[in-house]
Amino acid sequence: MYTTLSIDIRNDVLLKMALLLEEERNAIITINKQDLAAYKGDDISMFDRLKVDDFKVDEMIKAVKNLASQNDPVGVERFSFKHENGMQIYNKTASFGTVLIIYESRPDVTVEAAGIAFKSGNKILLKGGKESLKSNLKIVELWHRALAENKASINWVEYLEFNRAETQAFLEKPTQKVDLIVPRGGERLIEFVKVHATCPVIISGRGNNFVYVHKDADLDMALDVIINGKSKISACNAVDKVLIDANLTNKNEFIIKLISKLKAFKIYVLGDEVISKNYKVDSITSDEIWFEEFLDYKILIGEISSTIDAITMINKYSGGHSSSIITKSDTDAKLFMENVDTAAVYHNASTRFTDGGQLGLGGELAISTDKLHQRGPIGLQHLVTNKWYVHGNGQIR
């Protein structure tokens, strides 16, 4: 049983983490190089997420400082009611208790996601992938130093050095209380957790994001948004599918220019039957590819006949993460944004903004494609449950 740490101690731990990350910057990067050298897989997106450089350390430091500056998300009054019998009733936010974060490849999760869960008053259990073990253990060592120097138990942040079988056993029969699980990784990891977990799971689902180029699109803007959407292929907010309206003005010129730009960035371009036939790109062999999240230098372009058809296609194939319409028509933008069933919808902007920091949350634990209890980026203020406080003086019913 852990009594929730005061907000002052939580903030002091986070600020100490910022100092330690700076002090140990070179050590973290050096240890991470050992993880990179040991990685034998061919998943380029996983390798990209595994790497820690000065920029990523800067981002970790920025994240914990930002968290320390934010208000306490625990104990916030959401509702109050005075009963006719005199009882005073409040509903307030409360921490979950213990949050287990299971993740692949990304050592920055050991700082940023753990930091959000910690600031929200939770005990943290971390289960990272074997590919990032050395990096993760170094960062957890810093958590323990920050906790100890603020006279808090180091058990507030615990690393579970489990293999797959041990992880499955823990999920099915936890040896300690777990209130919430957050899997951060690919579809196989998420499915593994969903199948074996015995407590609530926040699903940080697949990306497979779409951009729809409407017939009244600004073509230069459309090019910029699509190219930016492939600027980080390992990100879940990257663009994988482009739908181009059949009635687009200067359609032929636009598609030729788009394919040329994509190929200049070494992005492999696939097309549906219409696009592949008319623009000499490889054709898809099955419609099943529309379901795929690529996480690779690959994109699929298709032709669509209307906004309604684009909405229907996105709702069928996307991962429920992000989608964007490029158009000068506010009417069609409204139709698209109100009816596309993704966590984030964009009008004339890149899906790469689906990120807690970019959307004003200061950071994120995960990007949920579930609809309960929070959809999209899960920030500090979302990683709480609630509790009813009822004050009486002997009332009975």
C-alpha positions in Angstrom: 0.0 0.0 0.0 1.4 3.4 -1.1 0.1 6.7 0.3 0.0 9.1 -2.6 3.1 11.3 -2.6 2.5 15.0 -2.1 2.5 17.1 -5.2 5.6 18.9 -3.9 7.5 15.6 -3.7 6.3 14.5 -7.1 7.4 17.8 -8.7 10.7 17.7 -6.9 11.4 14.1 -8.2 10.6 15.2 -11.7 12.9 18.2 -11.5 15.6 16.0 -10.1 15.1 13.7 -13.0 15.7 16.7 -15.4 19.0 17.4 -13.6 20.1 13.7 -13.7 19.3 13.3 -17.3 21.5 16.3 -18.1 24.3 15.0 -15.9 24.1 11.5 -17.3 23.4 12.5 -20.9 26.7 11.0 -22.3 26.3 7.9 -20.3 22.8 7.3 -21.5 23.8 7.8 -25.2 26.9 5.5 -24.7 24.8 2.8 -23.1 22.2 3.1 -25.8 24.8 2.5 -28.5 25.3 -1.0 -26.9 21.6 -1.6 -27.4 21.8 -0.4 -31.0 24.8 -2.6 -31.8 23.1 -5.6 -30.3 19.8 -5.1 -32.3 19.8 -7.7 -35.1 16.3 -7.1 -36.4 15.4 -5.6 -39.8 12.6 -3.4 -38.6 13.8 0.1 -39.5 11.0 1.8 -37.5 11.9 -0.1 -34.3 15.6 0.8 -34.8 14.7 4.5 -35.2 12.6 4.4 -32.0 15.4 2.6 -30.2 18.0 5.3 -30.8 18.8 7.9 -28.2 20.7 10.9 -29.2 21.2 14.5 -27.9 17.8 15.5 -29.3 16.0 12.7 -27.6 17.7 13.5 -24.3 16.7 17.1 -24.7 13.1 16.0 -25.3 13.1 13.8 -22.1 14.4 16.7 -20.1 11.8 19.1 -21.6 9.1 16.5 -20.8 9.8 16.1 -17.1 10.3 19.9 -16.6 6.9 20.5 -18.3 5.3 17.9 -16.1 6.7 19.5 -13.0 5.2 22.9 -14.0 1.7 21.5 -14.5 -1.1 21.5 -11.9 -1.8 18.4 -9.9 -4.3 16.3 -11.8 -5.3 14.4 -8.6 -8.1 15.8 -6.4 -9.6 18.1 -8.9 -13.3 18.7 -8.2 -15.5 17.7 -11.2 -18.9 17.9 -9.7 -20.6 19.0 -6.4 -24.1 18.5 -5.1 -25.9 19.4 -1.9 -28.4 16.7 -1.0 -31.8 17.7 0.4 -30.9 15.7 3.5 -27.9 17.9 4.1 -25.1 15.7 2.8 -22.4 17.5 0.8 -21.3 15.4 -2.2 -18.2 15.9 -4.4 -16.7 14.0 -7.3 -13.0 14.4 -7.6 -10.2 13.0 -9.7 -8.1 10.2 -8.3 -5.1 8.2 -9.3 -5.5 4.7 -10.7 -3.1 3.2 -8.2 -0.6 1.1 -10.2 0.0 1.5 -13.9 1.9 -1.0 -15.9 3.5 0.3 -19.1 4.6 -2.4 -21.6 6.6 -1.1 -24.5 9.0 -1.8 -27.3 12.2 -0.2 -28.3 11.7 3.4 -27.0 13.8 4.3 -24.0 12.2 7.8 -24.0 9.0 6.1 -22.8 10.9 5.2 -19.6 11.0 8.9 -19.0 8.0 10.5 -20.6 5.2 8.0 -20.2 6.4 7.0 -16.7 6.7 10.7 -15.8 3.0 11.3 -16.7 1.9 8.3 -14.8 4.0 9.3 -11.8 2.8 12.9 -11.8 -0.7 11.5 -11.8 0.0 9.9 -8.4 0.5 6.3 -9.6 3.0 3.6 -8.9 4.8 2.7 -12.1 5.6 -0.8 -13.4 7.8 -0.7 -16.6 8.2 -3.6 -18.9 10.4 -2.6 -21.8 11.6 -4.8 -24.7 14.8 -6.7 -24.6 16.2 -4.6 -27.4 16.4 -1.5 -25.1 17.2 -3.2 -21.8 20.5 -1.5 -21.1 19.1 1.9 -21.9 16.0 1.4 -19.8 17.9 0.1 -16.8 20.1 3.2 -16.8 17.1 5.5 -16.9 15.3 3.6 -14.1 18.5 4.0 -12.1 18.1 7.7 -12.4 14.4 7.5 -11.3 15.5 5.6 -8.2 18.2 8.3 -7.5 15.6 11.1 -7.9 13.1 9.3 -5.6 15.7 8.4 -3.0 17.1 12.0 -2.9 13.6 13.2 -2.2 13.0 10.6 0.6 10.5 8.6 -1.4 10.5 4.9 -1.9 12.3 3.7 -5.0 9.4 1.2 -5.5 7.3 4.0 -7.0 9.1 3.2 -10.2 9.8 -0.5 -10.8 11.3 -2.3 -13.8 10.1 -5.8 -14.6 12.9 -7.7 -16.3 10.6 -10.4 -17.7 10.8 -12.5 -20.8 7.7 -13.2 -22.9 6.5 -16.2 -20.9 7.1 -14.4 -17.6 5.2 -11.4 -18.9 2.2 -13.5 -19.9 2.2 -15.2 -16.5 2.2 -11.8 -14.8 -0.6 -10.5 -16.9 -2.8 -13.5 -16.2 -1.9 -13.8 -12.5 -0.2 -10.6 -11.3 2.0 -11.0 -8.3 1.1 -7.5 -7.2 -1.9 -5.2 -7.8 -2.2 -3.7 -11.3 -5.0 -1.2 -12.0 -4.3 -0.2 -15.6 -2.1 -1.5 -18.4 -0.8 0.7 -21.2 0.9 -1.2 -24.1 3.1 0.9 -26.4 4.2 -0.8 -29.5 3.1 -2.7 -32.6 -0.1 -4.6 -33.2 1.3 -7.9 -32.0 2.3 -6.5 -28.6 -1.1 -4.9 -28.2 -3.0 -8.0 -29.1 -0.8 -10.1 -26.8 -1.7 -7.7 -23.9 -5.4 -7.7 -24.7 -5.5 -11.5 -24.8 -3.8 -12.1 -21.5 -4.5 -9.0 -19.3 -7.0 -9.3 -16.4 -7.4 -5.6 -15.8 -8.3 -2.6 -17.9 -6.1 -1.9 -20.9 -5.7 1.4 -22.8 -5.2 0.5 -26.4 -2.7 2.6 -28.2 -3.7 1.3 -31.6 -2.2 1.2 -35.1 -1.8 4.3 -37.2 -2.6 3.7 -40.9 -3.6 7.3 -41.4 -5.2 8.8 -44.5 -5.0 12.1 -46.3 -7.9 12.9 -48.6 -7.1 15.4 -51.4 -10.5 16.9 -52.1 -11.4 18.2 -55.6 -11.1 21.8 -54.3 -7.7 21.3 -52.6 -4.8 23.7 -52.6 -2.4 21.5 -54.5 0.8 23.0 -53.0 -0.6 22.6 -49.5 -1.6 19.0 -50.3 1.9 18.1 -51.4 3.4 19.7 -48.3 1.0 17.8 -46.0 1.6 14.4 -47.6 5.3 14.7 -47.7 5.4 15.9 -44.1 3.2 12.9 -43.2 6.1 10.6 -44.3 8.8 12.7 -42.5 9.1 10.2 -39.7 8.1 6.7 -40.8 8.4 5.2 -37.3 5.7 7.5 -35.9 2.1 6.2 -35.4 0.9 9.6 -36.8 2.6 9.0 -40.1 0.6 8.9 -43.4 0.2 5.6 -45.1 -2.7 6.2 -47.5 -3.6 9.1 -49.9 -7.0 9.3 -51.5 -7.2 11.7 -54.5 -10.6 13.0 -55.7 -11.2 12.0 -59.3 -12.5 15.5 -60.0 -9.5 17.3 -58.7 -8.4 20.3 -60.8 -5.1 19.6 -62.5 -5.2 16.1 -61.1 -2.8 14.6 -63.6 -0.1 17.2 -63.0 -0.6 16.9 -59.2 -0.2 13.1 -59.1 2.9 13.1 -61.3 4.5 15.8 -59.1 3.4 13.9 -55.9 4.9 10.6 -57.0 8.1 12.4 -58.1 8.5 14.1 -54.7 7.8 10.9 -52.8 10.3 8.9 -54.9 12.9 11.7 -54.3 12.5 10.9 -50.6 13.0 7.2 -51.4 9.4 6.4 -50.6 8.1 3.3 -52.4 4.8 4.3 -54.1 2.0 1.8 -54.6 -1.3 2.5 -56.4 -4.8 1.2 -56.7 -6.0 -0.1 -60.1 -6.5 3.5 -61.5 -3.3 5.0 -60.2 -1.0 2.1 -61.1 -2.4 1.9 -64.6 -2.1 5.6 -65.4 1.1 6.6 -63.5 3.4 3.6 -63.8 3.6 2.6 -60.1 3.3 -0.9 -58.7 -0.3 -2.1 -58.2 -1.6 -3.5 -55.0 -2.3 -7.3 -55.2 -5.0 -7.3 -52.5 -7.4 -4.8 -50.9 -6.1 -6.1 -47.5 -3.2 -3.8 -47.9 -5.5 -0.8 -47.2 -5.7 -2.1 -43.6 -1.9 -2.2 -43.1 0.1 0.3 -41.0 3.4 0.4 -43.0 5.9 2.0 -40.5 8.2 2.0 -43.6 9.2 4.1 -46.5 6.0 3.1 -48.3 2.8 4.8 -49.3 -0.4 3.8 -51.2 -2.3 6.2 -53.4 -5.9 5.6 -54.6 -8.5 7.5 -56.5 -11.9 8.2 -54.9 -15.0 9.8 -56.4 -16.4 11.9 -53.6 -16.1 13.1 -50.0 -18.7 10.5 -48.9 -16.7 7.7 -50.5 -13.5 8.9 -48.8 -15.3 8.9 -45.4 -16.6 5.4 -46.1 -13.2 4.1 -47.1 -11.3 5.7 -44.2 -13.9 4.3 -41.7 -13.5 0.8 -43.2 -9.7 0.6 -43.4 -8.0 3.1 -41.0 -6.7 2.3 -37.6 -8.9 4.9 -36.0 -6.0 7.2 -35.3 -5.8 10.3 -37.6 -7.1 11.5 -40.9 -6.9 14.8 -42.9 -8.8 16.5 -45.6 -7.2 19.1 -47.8 -9.8 21.4 -49.2 -10.9 25.0 -49.6 -14.5 24.0 -49.0 -15.5 24.5 -45.3 -18.7 22.6 -46.1 -16.9 19.5 -47.2 -14.3 19.8 -44.4 -17.2 19.9 -41.9 -18.8 16.9 -43.5 -15.5 15.0 -43.4 -14.5 15.9 -39.9 -17.9 15.1 -38.3 -18.2 11.7 -40.0 -14.7 10.3 -40.2 -14.3 7.9 -37.2 -10.7 8.6 -36.1 -9.4 10.0 -32.8 -8.0 13.1 -34.6 -9.4 14.8 -37.7 -7.6 17.5 -39.6 -8.6 20.2 -42.1 -5.6 21.5 -44.1 -3.0 20.2 -41.7 -0.6 17.3 -41.2 -1.5 14.2 -39.2 2.0 14.4 -37.7 0.5 16.8 -35.1 -1.4 14.0 -33.3 0.9 14.1 -30.4 0.3 15.2 -26.8 3.0 17.9 -26.9 1.8 19.3 -30.2 -1.9 19.3 -29.2 -1.2 21.3 -26.0 -1.1 18.5 -23.4 2.6 18.9 -22.7 3.3 15.2 -23.4 1.4 12.0 -23.7 1.3 8.5 -22.1 -0.1 7.0 -25.3 -2.4 7.8 -28.2 -5.6 5.8 -27.6 -7.7 4.6 -30.4 -10.3 3.3 -27.9 -13.3 5.5 -27.1 -13.2 4.8 -23.3 -12.0 6.4 -21.1 -10.0 8.8 -23.3 -9.5 9.0 -27.0 -6.5 10.3 -28.8 -3.4 11.6 -26.9 -3.6 10.8 -23.2 -2.1 13.6 -21.3 -1.6 14.2 -17.6 -5.1 15.3 -17.0 -6.5 12.2 -18.6 -4.5 9.6 -16.6 -6.9 9.8 -13.7 -10.1 8.0 -12.6 -12.6 9.6 -10.2 -14.0 9.1 -6.7 -17.1 10.3 -4.8 -16.6 12.1 -1.5 -19.8 12.2 0.6 -19.9 14.2 3.8 -22.8 13.7 6.2 -23.7 13.9 9.9 -25.5 10.6 10.4 -27.9 10.6 7.4 -29.5 7.2 6.7 -31.7 6.2 3.7 
